Amino acid sequence: MQQLHGSVAAMTSSQWLLATCTVVNAYLLGVMVVLQRVVYPLFGNVSRVEFGAYYASFGPRIGLPVVLPEFLAFLVVIPLVWLRPSGVPAWSVYAAIAAGVAYFAITFGLHLPVHRLLAAGDNSAPVIASLVRTHAARTWVQAGKCGLLAWTTVAAMRA
């Protein structure tokens, strides 16, 4: 344990940046898993009559815990292009950025159109299935990005 404490005390600012990237992205992954496994499937359990009001109250509540971290998870990685710690290959930073771009392409191209159907009050089984499926794609991209960032964090700590 003392070796870990010593390495944390000796971390460079670029290593701290990378560790922050990893933590922010891991937080987002945790949120994504809860949405995937708990929140979104339960949308189908709300009666069709009550769903419009339910969804209208859902939307404004996700800004701080979900939407803000989505953007932070993408933006916090970009400075690594210039501030990459030693021991971290450049390709891994570009791959993490590419994963963020893929995440937003899925979000804006596939996932948000399903949310428009939900906002119109449609919580039918096919719409919920599409919501869960498009969100799963985002979650897998985020999981891959987190794995890559965890690997690069370990590589930076060993360098």
N, C-alpha and C positions, 0 to 999 in steps of 0.2 A: 504494500500500500504506500510505503514511503516513496518508492520509485515513481508512482503515479503523481503523488503530491509534488515531488521535485520537478517532474516534467511539466505540470500545470504552472508552477511558479516561473519556469523558464520559457514559457510560450511566447512567441513573437506576435506582433500585431496581426500579421497575415495568418498565423495559425489560429488566433482568436477569431478572425473574420471567418475562416473556414469552419471552425467549430460553431459559430453563430449560424452560419448557413445550414449546417447539419441539424441543429436544434430547431430552427424555424421550419425547415422542411419536414422534420419528424413530427412536429406539432400538427402541421397541415395534414400529414398522412393520418394521424390519429383522428382528426376531425373527419376526414374523408371516410375512414372505416366506420365511424359511428353513423354518419349519414347513410352509408351503403347498407349496413347490417341492421340498423334500428329505425332511423327517421324515415327514409324514403319508403321502405316496405309498409310502414304504418299509414302512409297517406291513403292507401286503399281501404283502410278500416274506418275512415271517416265517411259518414253518409254523404251521398252526392248533394243533398240539399244543404248540408252544413259545410261542405268542402270549400266553397268559394270564400266564405268568411274565415275559415281556418287558414287557408293558404294566404289570404291577405294579411293575416297577423304573423304568419311565418316569415314572409319576405323581409320586412324591416328588421327583424331580429337577427338575421344572419350576417349583417354587414361587418360587425366587429369580430365575431369569433370565426367567420369563414372567409368572407370576401377580402377583407384587409390582409389576412395571412396568405391568401392566394397570391396577391400582388407582391407582398413582402418576400415570399418564398422564391419568386422569380427575380425580383430586383436585387436582393441581397447577394445573389451569385455573380452578378455582372462585374463588380469590382475585382473579383478574383482573376479576371483577364489581366489586370495590371499588378495585382497584389498576391499572386499565387505563391504559396509557401514552397520552400525547397522540398523536393521529394514528391511533389504532386505534378504529374504530367499535364501538359497544356491540353491534350486531347480530352482529359477528364473534365476540365472546366467547360470546354466547348460542348461536350456531351451533356453536361448538366444544364447548360443554357438551351441546348436543343430540346431536351426533355421539357423544359419550361415552355418553349414555343409549342411543342406538341400538345402539352396540357391545355394551353389556351386555344389552340386550333380545335381540339375536341370540345372544349367548353363552349366556344362561340359558334362552332359549326354544327355540333350535334346535341349538346346537352341543354343549352339555353332555349333552343326551339321547343324542347319538351316542356320546359318551365312555362313557356307561353301558353301551352295547352292547359297546364295546371292552373295558371292564373285565370284562364277562361272558365274554370270550374270543372274541368274534365279530369277526374281521378279514376277513370275506368282501368280495368286490368291491363289492356294493351298499353295505355299511356304509362302506367306505373312500371310495367316491364321495360319499356323503352327508357324511362328515367333511370332505373337500376342498371340497365345494360350500358347506357352512355356514361353513367357515373363510374361504373366498374372500369371502363377504359381509362378514365382520368385517374382512378385510384391506382391501377397497375402502373401507369406512367410515373405517378408520384412515388410509388414504392420502389421502382427502379432507380429513380433519381436519388431517393434516400439511401439506397444501398450503395450507389456510386459515391455519394457524399460521405457516407460512413467509412468506406474504403479509403477515400482520399484523406480523410481526417486521421485515420490510423497511419497512413503512409507519411503524412506530414509530421506526426508525432515521433515517428521512428527515424526521420531524417536528421 
